[in-house]
Amino acid sequence: MLKTRIQSKLEKSVKKYFIKHPEVKLVAVVGSVGKTSTKIAIGTVLAQKYRIRLHEGNHNSELSAPLAILGVEYPDNIRSFWAWWRVFRAVRKRIRQPADVDVIVQELGTDAPGQIPHFGTYLTPDIAVVTAISPEHMEYFKTVDAVAAEELAAANFSKLALINRDDIDGMYAMDITNANLNTYGSTDVAEYHFLVNDYTFADGFDGTFTGPELAAPVATTVHLVGEHSIRSAVAAGAVGLKLGMSPEEVAVGMSKIRAVPGRMNLLRGVNGSTIIDDSYNSSPLAVASALRALYQMQVPQRIAVLGSMNELGEMSAQAHQQIGALCDPAQLAHVVTVGEEAALHIAPIAAAHGCQVESFRTALEAGAFVHKYLEPGGAVLFKGSEGGIYLEEGIKIVLHSTDEEASLVRQSPAWLARKSAFFSADV
């Protein structure tokens, strides 16, 4: 009951804020995967011209999203009356003061049906960016059709929608009632797209960005890994053009986009190797994209460390088996699985395809194996979920320097204590 009252009060405060400050634009980012990377990319581009507000973490739920929009810190103790008293004092001050930003970029998340539509009861984003539709929280959604209806609801309660043409099946167009929409992607079937002229995994993609507002394509470089990563940069460029940025400002902004920790982030490994750190979270679409990026790397050896994918419900076995089928022995020296689902369903399929497979219970064991067999100049992908997998701790074992541990996800004292207890219990 208390949470409901607090949530209602926060939502009313957000409505008051936008009534008081109608000049402030709101960009909402939703989707099954890629929300945070796309949010940060949009913020990077918009910062070339505008004052922006965004929370770099994934504060995207019922209580945290309103506070992130208002730029007020989430309380450490959500059960404390005085903590919330201080929060609402800061909220009232934010509403009264002149606007300190021009654009707010906010991701909106969902764990169960109805949560994205509820955001529409108090938010009217100027632009909604929908990044992807793929299996997520399937114990609650049951079908991908239900996921699509949930995520695409944001397109319908926003003034304008930008839809990822590459990662959203056209069959879900029936879920969109908003006629004011555009598509973006990494191929020219989308209205906003990026055509690649050259690519190296060290420097990223050189190419040209195209959109309806542009008289001619603009040249820029996207310093990211993997074709799927281009799409977040294209979304950012599209938002920039929609909000009145010049082609030159957009091109400069796109060139400044960098990978978010734990999301296709390149790190230096032992023996001159390269680590692709994609350890933040995992889903079938994201794993497939990450493997394609690994296969594109021109290196003497490739290793894929694949953790179990969480929250897939009844489709978990099938989804893991599909990933096993993507493991190519011609491309991979080793497939390393972490977690029960990966061992049960990825490992046997990958082995049947001819891959050398090793399965471990924990990321620490997997990291030790990779450290032993990683050849000079090789590349290793760490792709895993949060709960019970924590591949970032395996990455530590193969990092070139402990200084780069700061680039890993979930390294706060609270997270480290939680993971220490997890690994200790597994011994």
MIKEDREN-122790 format. One record per residue (C-alpha): y, z, x; residue in one letter. Coordinates in Angstrom, 1 decimal, padded with zeros to 4 digits. Each point is the difference from the previous one (the first is absolute). Example, Ala and Ser with C-alpha at 12.3 -4.5 7.8 and 13.67 -1.06 7.14 Angstrom:
2
SEVEX        v        w        u   residu
SEVEX   -004.5    007.8    012.3        A
SEVEX    003.4   -000.7    001.4        S
This chain:
427
SEVEX        v        w        u   residu
SEVEX    000.0    000.0    000.0        M
SEVEX    002.4    000.9    002.8        L
SEVEX   -000.7   -003.3    001.8        K
SEVEX    000.7   -001.9   -003.2        T
SEVEX    003.3    001.7   -000.5        R
SEVEX    001.0   -000.6    003.6        I
SEVEX   -001.1   -003.7   -000.2        Q
SEVEX    002.0   -000.5   -003.2        S
SEVEX    003.1    001.5    001.6        K
SEVEX   -000.3   -002.1    003.1        L
SEVEX   -000.4   -003.2   -002.0        E
SEVEX    003.1    000.9   -002.1        K
SEVEX    001.9    000.6    003.2        S
SEVEX   -001.0   -003.4    001.4        V
SEVEX    001.3   -001.7   -003.2        K
SEVEX    003.3    002.0    000.3        K
SEVEX    000.3   -001.2    003.6        Y
SEVEX   -000.2   -003.7   -000.8        F
SEVEX    002.3    000.5   -003.0        I
SEVEX    002.6    001.6    002.3        K
SEVEX   -000.6   -002.5    002.8        H
SEVEX   -000.8   -003.4   -001.7        P
SEVEX    001.0   -001.8    003.3        E
SEVEX   -003.1    001.3    001.8        V
SEVEX   -002.9   -002.4   -000.1        K
SEVEX   -003.6    001.1   -000.3        L
SEVEX   -002.9   -002.0    001.5        V
SEVEX   -003.4    001.3   -001.1        A
SEVEX   -003.2   -000.9    002.0        V
SEVEX   -003.4    000.3   -001.7        V
SEVEX   -003.5   -001.4    000.7        G
SEVEX   -003.5    000.9    001.0        S
SEVEX    000.6   -000.4    003.7        V
SEVEX    003.0   -000.6    002.3        G
SEVEX    002.6    002.1   -001.8        K
SEVEX    001.3    002.0    002.9        T
SEVEX    000.0   -002.9    002.5        S
SEVEX    001.9   -002.1   -002.6        T
SEVEX    002.4    002.8   -000.8        K
SEVEX    000.9    000.5    003.7        I
SEVEX    000.3   -003.8    000.5        A
SEVEX    002.4   -000.2   -002.9        I
SEVEX    002.1    002.9    001.3        G
SEVEX    000.1   -001.6    003.5        T
SEVEX    001.4   -003.3   -001.3        V
SEVEX    002.4    001.6   -002.5        L
SEVEX    001.4    002.3    002.7        A
SEVEX    001.6   -003.0    001.7        Q
SEVEX    002.6    000.0   -002.8        K
SEVEX   -000.4    003.0   -002.3        Y
SEVEX   -000.3    003.8    000.1        R
SEVEX   -003.5    000.7   -001.1        I
SEVEX   -002.1    003.0   -001.0        R
SEVEX   -003.8    000.1    000.3        L
SEVEX   -002.5    002.6    000.8        H
SEVEX   -002.2   -001.1    002.9        E
SEVEX   -003.0    001.8   -001.4        G
SEVEX   -001.9   -000.7   -003.2        N
SEVEX    002.0    002.2   -002.3        H
SEVEX   -000.9   -002.0   -003.1        N
SEVEX   -001.4    002.3   -002.6        S
SEVEX    001.4    001.7   -003.1        E
SEVEX    002.0    002.7    001.8        L
SEVEX    000.5   -001.5    003.4        S
SEVEX    001.3   -003.4   -001.1        A
SEVEX    003.0    001.3   -001.9        P
SEVEX    001.0    002.2    003.0        L
SEVEX   -000.4   -002.9    002.4        A
SEVEX    002.2   -002.1   -002.2        I
SEVEX    002.6    002.7    000.0        L
SEVEX   -000.3    000.7    003.7        G
SEVEX   -000.9    003.7   -000.5        V
SEVEX   -002.8    001.6    002.0        E
SEVEX   -003.3    000.9   -001.7        Y
SEVEX   -000.4    003.8    000.0        P
SEVEX   -002.5    001.6    002.3        D
SEVEX   -001.1    002.4   -002.7        N
SEVEX   -000.2   -001.7   -003.3        I
SEVEX   -000.9    003.3   -001.7        R
SEVEX    003.2    001.7    001.1        S
SEVEX    002.7    000.4   -002.6        F
SEVEX    002.7    000.3    002.7        W
SEVEX   -001.3   -003.1    001.8        A
SEVEX    000.5   -002.0   -003.2        W
SEVEX    003.4    001.7   -000.7        W
SEVEX    001.1   -001.3    003.4        R
SEVEX   -001.4   -003.5   -000.8        V
SEVEX    001.9   -000.3   -003.2        F
SEVEX    003.2    001.3    001.5        R
SEVEX   -000.3   -002.9    002.6        A
SEVEX   -000.8   -002.4   -002.8        V
SEVEX    003.1    000.9   -002.0        R
SEVEX    002.1   -000.3    003.1        K
SEVEX   -001.5   -003.5    000.7        R
SEVEX    000.9   -001.1   -003.5        I
SEVEX    003.6    001.2    000.2        R
SEVEX    000.8   -001.4    003.5        Q
SEVEX    001.0   -003.5    000.6        P
SEVEX   -002.9   -002.3    000.8        A
SEVEX   -001.1    000.2    003.6        D
SEVEX   -002.3   -003.1   -000.3        V
SEVEX    000.2   -003.5   -001.3        D
SEVEX   -003.8   -000.6   -000.5        V
SEVEX   -002.9    002.4   -000.6        I
SEVEX   -003.5   -001.3    001.0        V
SEVEX   -002.7    002.0   -001.7        Q
SEVEX   -003.8   -000.5   -000.1        E
SEVEX   -001.7    001.1   -003.2        L
SEVEX   -003.6    001.0    000.1        G
SEVEX   -002.8    000.6   -002.5        T
SEVEX   -003.2    002.0    000.0        D
SEVEX   -001.0   -000.6   -003.6        A
SEVEX    000.9   -002.3   -003.0        P
SEVEX    003.4    000.5   -001.5        G
SEVEX    001.9    001.3    003.1        Q
SEVEX    001.8   -003.2    000.9        I
SEVEX    001.0   -000.7   -003.6        P
SEVEX    001.4    003.5   -000.2        H
SEVEX    002.5   -000.7    002.8        F
SEVEX    001.4   -002.6   -002.3        G
SEVEX    001.1    002.7   -002.5        T
SEVEX    002.8    001.1    002.3        Y
SEVEX    000.3   -002.8    002.6        L
SEVEX    001.3   -003.6   -000.3        T
SEVEX   -000.3   -001.5    003.5        P
SEVEX    002.2   -002.9    000.9        D
SEVEX   -003.0   -001.5    001.8        I
SEVEX   -003.7    000.9   -000.2        A
SEVEX   -002.2   -001.2    002.9        V
SEVEX   -003.7   -000.1   -000.8        V
SEVEX   -002.0   -000.2    003.2        T
SEVEX   -003.6   -000.5   -001.0        A
SEVEX   -002.6    000.6   -002.7        I
SEVEX   -003.4    001.2    001.3        S
SEVEX   -002.4    002.9   -000.6        P
SEVEX    001.6    003.4    000.2        E
SEVEX   -000.8    003.4   -001.5        H
SEVEX   -002.9   -001.7   -001.8        M
SEVEX   -001.5    003.3   -001.2        E
SEVEX    002.9    000.0   -002.5        Y
SEVEX    000.9   -003.7   -000.4        F
SEVEX   -003.6   -001.3   -000.2        K
SEVEX    001.0   -003.7    000.1        T
SEVEX    002.4   -002.1    002.1        V
SEVEX    001.4   -001.3   -003.3        D
SEVEX    001.2    003.6   -000.8        A
SEVEX    001.5    000.2    003.5        V
SEVEX    001.9   -003.2   -000.6        A
SEVEX    001.4    001.2   -003.4        A
SEVEX    001.1    003.2    001.7        E
SEVEX    001.8   -001.4    003.0        E
SEVEX    001.5   -003.0   -001.7        L
SEVEX    001.6    002.3   -002.6        A
SEVEX    002.8    000.5    002.6        A
SEVEX    000.8   -003.7   -000.2        A
SEVEX    000.6    000.3   -003.7        N
SEVEX    002.4    003.0    000.1        F
SEVEX    002.1   -001.4    002.8        S
SEVEX    002.9   -002.5   -000.1        K
SEVEX   -001.8   -002.3    002.5        L
SEVEX   -003.5   -000.2    001.3        A
SEVEX   -001.3   -001.3    003.4        L
SEVEX   -003.7   -000.6   -000.1        I
SEVEX   -002.3   -000.5    003.0        N
SEVEX   -001.5   -003.4   -000.7        R
SEVEX   -002.7    000.4    002.7        D
SEVEX   -001.5    003.3   -001.0        D
SEVEX    000.4    000.0   -003.8        I
SEVEX   -002.4   -002.2   -002.0        D
SEVEX    001.8   -002.5   -002.2        G
SEVEX   -002.2    001.2   -002.9        M
SEVEX    002.2    003.1   -000.3        Y
SEVEX    003.1   -002.0   -000.9        A
SEVEX   -000.9    000.9   -003.6        M
SEVEX    001.0    003.6    000.8        D
SEVEX    003.5   -001.0    000.9        I
SEVEX    002.6   -000.2   -002.8        T
SEVEX    003.1   -000.2    002.1        N
SEVEX    001.0   -003.6    000.4        A
SEVEX    002.4    000.9    002.8        N
SEVEX   -002.4   -000.2    002.9        L
SEVEX   -000.7   -001.7    003.3        N
SEVEX   -002.9   -000.2    002.3        T
SEVEX   -000.3    000.7    003.7        Y
SEVEX   -002.7   -000.5    002.6        G
SEVEX   -001.0   -001.5    003.4        S
SEVEX   -000.7   -003.5   -001.3        T
SEVEX    002.2   -002.6   -001.7        D
SEVEX   -001.6    000.5   -003.4        V
SEVEX    002.4    002.9   -000.3        A
SEVEX    003.8   -000.4   -000.7        E
SEVEX    000.8    002.3    002.9        Y
SEVEX   -002.2   -000.6    003.0        H
SEVEX   -000.3   -000.1    003.8        F
SEVEX   -001.5   -003.0    001.8        L
SEVEX   -001.4    000.9    003.5        V
SEVEX    000.8   -002.2    003.0        N
SEVEX   -001.6    002.2    002.6        D
SEVEX   -001.8    003.3    000.2        Y
SEVEX   -001.1    002.5    002.7        T
SEVEX   -001.3    003.5   -000.8        F
SEVEX    002.4    001.4    002.6        A
SEVEX    003.2   -001.5   -001.4        D
SEVEX   -000.9   -000.9   -003.6        G
SEVEX    000.9   -003.1   -002.0        F
SEVEX    002.8   -002.6    000.7        D
SEVEX    000.8   -002.0   -003.0        G
SEVEX    002.3   -000.8   -002.8        T
SEVEX    000.9    001.9   -003.2        F
SEVEX    000.6   -001.9   -003.2        T
SEVEX    001.4    001.1   -003.4        G
SEVEX    001.7   -001.6   -003.0        P
SEVEX    003.4    001.2    001.1        E
SEVEX   -000.2   -001.6    003.4        L
SEVEX    001.3   -003.5    000.6        A
SEVEX   -002.4   -000.3    003.0        A
SEVEX   -002.7    002.2    001.5        P
SEVEX    001.2    002.6    002.4        V
SEVEX   -001.8    000.7    003.3        A
SEVEX   -001.1    003.5    000.8        T
SEVEX   -002.7    002.0    001.7        T
SEVEX   -002.2    002.5   -001.8        V
SEVEX   -001.3    002.5    002.5        H
SEVEX   -003.1    001.0   -001.9        L
SEVEX   -003.8   -000.4    000.3        V
SEVEX   -002.1   -002.0   -002.5        G
SEVEX    001.0   -002.6   -002.5        E
SEVEX   -000.1    002.6   -002.9        H
SEVEX    002.7    001.9    001.8        S
SEVEX    002.4   -002.9   -000.3        I
SEVEX    000.2    000.5   -003.7        R
SEVEX    001.8    003.3    000.3        S
SEVEX    002.6   -001.7    002.1        A
SEVEX    000.3   -002.9   -002.5        V
SEVEX    000.5    002.5   -002.8        A
SEVEX    002.7    001.7    002.0        A
SEVEX    001.8   -003.3    000.6        G
SEVEX   -000.3   -000.9   -003.7        A
SEVEX    001.6    003.3   -001.0        V
SEVEX    002.7   -000.5    002.5        G
SEVEX    000.9   -003.4   -001.4        L
SEVEX   -000.1    001.3   -003.6        K
SEVEX    002.4    002.8    000.9        L
SEVEX    002.5   -002.4    001.6        G
SEVEX   -000.7    000.0    003.7        M
SEVEX    000.7   -003.0    002.1        S
SEVEX   -002.8   -002.1    001.5        P
SEVEX    001.0    001.2    003.5        E
SEVEX    000.0    003.6   -001.1        E
SEVEX   -003.5   -000.4   -001.5        V
SEVEX   -001.4   -001.8    003.1        A
SEVEX    001.3    002.8    002.3        V
SEVEX   -001.4    002.7   -002.3        G
SEVEX   -003.4   -001.7   -000.2        M
SEVEX   -000.1   -000.1    003.8        S
SEVEX    000.5    003.7    000.2        K
SEVEX   -003.0    000.9   -002.2        I
SEVEX   -002.7    001.9    001.8        R
SEVEX   -003.4    001.4   -001.0        A
SEVEX   -000.1    003.4   -001.7        V
SEVEX   -002.2    002.7    001.6        P
SEVEX   -003.6   -000.4   -001.0        G
SEVEX    000.5   -003.4   -001.6        R
SEVEX   -000.9   -002.9    002.4        M
SEVEX    001.9    001.7    002.8        N
SEVEX   -000.8   -001.2    003.5        L
SEVEX   -000.6    002.7    002.6        L
SEVEX   -001.1    000.0    003.7        R
SEVEX   -003.6    001.0    000.6        G
SEVEX   -002.0    000.9    003.1        V
SEVEX   -000.9   -002.7    002.5        N
SEVEX    002.9   -002.2   -001.1        G
SEVEX   -001.5   -000.3   -003.5        S
SEVEX    001.9   -000.4   -003.2        T
SEVEX   -000.4    002.2   -003.0        I
SEVEX    000.8   -001.1   -003.6        I
SEVEX    000.7    003.2   -001.7        D
SEVEX   -000.5   -000.5   -003.7        D
SEVEX   -001.3    003.5   -000.7        S
SEVEX    002.4    001.1   -002.8        Y
SEVEX   -002.1   -001.1   -002.9        N
SEVEX   -002.7   -002.6   -000.9        S
SEVEX   -000.9   -002.3   -002.8        S
SEVEX   -002.1   -003.2   -000.2        P
SEVEX    003.0   -002.3    000.1        L
SEVEX    001.6    001.9    002.9        A
SEVEX   -003.2    000.0    002.0        V
SEVEX   -000.6   -003.7   -000.5        A
SEVEX    003.6   -000.7    001.2        S
SEVEX   -000.3    002.2    003.0        A
SEVEX   -003.3   -001.6    001.1        L
SEVEX    001.6   -003.5   -000.2        R
SEVEX    002.8    001.2    002.2        A
SEVEX   -002.5    001.4    002.5        L
SEVEX   -001.9   -003.2    000.1        Y
SEVEX    003.2   -001.9    000.8        Q
SEVEX    000.5    002.0    003.2        M
SEVEX   -000.8   -002.0    003.2        Q
SEVEX   -001.7    002.9    001.9        V
SEVEX   -003.3    000.3    001.9        P
SEVEX   -001.4    002.6   -002.4        Q
SEVEX    000.6    001.2   -003.5        R
SEVEX   -001.3    003.2   -001.7        I
SEVEX    000.5    000.9   -003.6        A
SEVEX    000.0    003.7   -001.0        V
SEVEX   -000.4    000.1   -003.8        L
SEVEX    000.2    003.3   -001.9        G
SEVEX   -001.2    000.5   -003.5        S
SEVEX    002.4   -001.1   -002.7        M
SEVEX    000.9    002.8   -002.4        N
SEVEX    000.8    000.0   -003.8        E
SEVEX   -002.1   -003.1   -000.9        L
SEVEX   -002.1    001.6   -002.7        G
SEVEX   -002.9   -001.9   -001.3        E
SEVEX    000.9   -003.1    002.0        M
SEVEX   -000.2    001.8    003.4        S
SEVEX   -003.4   -001.3    001.1        A
SEVEX    000.8   -003.6   -000.9        Q
SEVEX    003.4    000.2    001.7        A
SEVEX   -001.4    001.4    003.2        H
SEVEX   -002.7   -002.7    000.0        Q
SEVEX    002.6   -002.7   -000.3        Q
SEVEX    001.7    001.4    003.1        I
SEVEX   -003.4    000.0    001.9        G
SEVEX   -000.3   -003.7   -000.9        A
SEVEX    003.4   -000.7    001.7        L
SEVEX   -001.3    001.5    003.3        C
SEVEX   -000.6   -003.1    002.3        D
SEVEX   -002.2    000.5    003.0        P
SEVEX    001.7   -003.0    001.7        A
SEVEX    003.3    001.9   -000.2        Q
SEVEX   -001.1    003.6    000.4        L
SEVEX   -001.7    001.7    003.0        A
SEVEX   -000.5    003.1   -002.1        H
SEVEX    000.4    001.2   -003.6        V
SEVEX    000.5    003.8   -000.1        V
SEVEX   -000.2    001.7   -003.4        T
SEVEX    001.3    003.5   -000.8        V
SEVEX   -001.0    001.9   -003.1        G
SEVEX   -002.8   -000.1   -002.5        E
SEVEX    000.9   -002.9   -002.2        E
SEVEX    000.7   -002.2    003.0        A
SEVEX   -003.3    000.9    001.6        A
SEVEX   -001.9   -000.6   -003.2        L
SEVEX    001.6   -003.3   -001.0        H
SEVEX    002.0   -001.6    002.8        I
SEVEX   -002.4    000.6    002.8        A
SEVEX   -003.2   -001.6   -001.3        P
SEVEX    001.8   -003.1   -001.2        I
SEVEX    001.8   -000.4    003.3        A
SEVEX   -003.2    000.5    001.9        A
SEVEX   -001.8   -002.5   -002.2        A
SEVEX    002.7   -002.6    001.0        H
SEVEX   -000.9    000.7    003.7        G
SEVEX    002.7    002.5    000.9        C
SEVEX   -000.6    002.9    002.4        Q
SEVEX    000.7    003.0   -002.2        V
SEVEX    000.4    003.7    000.7        E
SEVEX    000.6    002.5   -002.7        S
SEVEX    001.6    003.5    000.4        F
SEVEX    000.8    002.9   -002.2        R
SEVEX    003.5    000.6    001.5        T
SEVEX    002.9   -001.9    001.6        A
SEVEX   -000.4    002.1    003.1        L
SEVEX   -003.5   -001.3    000.6        E
SEVEX    001.1   -003.5   -000.7        A
SEVEX    002.9    000.3    002.4        G
SEVEX   -002.3    001.3    002.8        A
SEVEX   -002.3   -003.0   -000.5        F
SEVEX    002.9   -002.5    000.1        V
SEVEX    001.4    001.6    003.1        H
SEVEX   -003.4   -000.5    001.7        K
SEVEX   -000.5   -003.7   -000.9        Y
SEVEX    003.6   -001.3   -000.2        L
SEVEX    000.4   -002.7    002.6        E
SEVEX    003.2   -000.7    002.1        P
SEVEX    002.4   -002.0   -002.1        G
SEVEX   -002.0    000.4   -003.2        G
SEVEX    001.3    000.7   -003.5        A
SEVEX   -001.1    002.6   -002.5        V
SEVEX    000.9    000.3   -003.7        L
SEVEX    000.0    003.5   -001.5        F
SEVEX    000.0   -000.4   -003.8        K
SEVEX   -000.6    003.0   -002.2        G
SEVEX    001.0    002.3   -002.8        S
SEVEX    001.5    003.4   -000.1        E
SEVEX   -002.4    002.6   -001.5        G
SEVEX   -003.0    000.7    002.1        G
SEVEX    000.6   -003.0    002.4        I
SEVEX    003.1    000.6    002.1        Y
SEVEX   -000.5   -002.9    002.5        L
SEVEX    003.3    000.9    001.6        E
SEVEX   -001.8    002.8    001.8        E
SEVEX   -002.5   -002.5    001.4        G
SEVEX    002.8   -002.1    001.2        I
SEVEX    001.3    002.8    002.2        K
SEVEX   -003.2   -000.2    002.1        I
SEVEX    000.8   -003.7    000.9        V
SEVEX    003.8    000.2    000.4        L
SEVEX    001.5   -001.0    003.3        H
SEVEX    002.2    003.1    000.0        S
SEVEX    000.2    003.1   -002.1        T
SEVEX    003.8   -000.8   -000.3        D
SEVEX   -001.0   -002.6   -002.7        E
SEVEX   -001.6    002.6   -002.2        E
SEVEX    003.4    000.4   -001.6        A
SEVEX   -000.5   -003.5   -001.4        S
SEVEX   -003.0    001.0   -002.0        L
SEVEX   -000.1    001.1   -003.6        V
SEVEX   -000.6    003.5   -001.4        R
SEVEX    001.1    001.9    003.2        Q
SEVEX    002.1    002.8   -001.6        S
SEVEX   -001.2    003.6    000.7        P
SEVEX   -001.3    000.3   -003.6        A
SEVEX   -002.0   -003.2    000.3        W
SEVEX   -001.4    000.9    003.5        L
SEVEX   -001.1    003.3   -001.3        A
SEVEX   -001.7   -001.6   -003.0        R
SEVEX   -001.8   -002.5    002.2        K
SEVEX   -001.0    002.7    002.5        S
SEVEX   -001.7    001.9   -002.8        A
SEVEX   -001.7   -003.2   -001.2        F
SEVEX   -001.4   -001.0    003.4        F
SEVEX   -001.0    003.6    000.7        S
SEVEX   -001.9    000.2   -003.2        A
SEVEX   -001.9   -003.2    000.8        D
SEVEX   -001.3    001.3    003.3        V
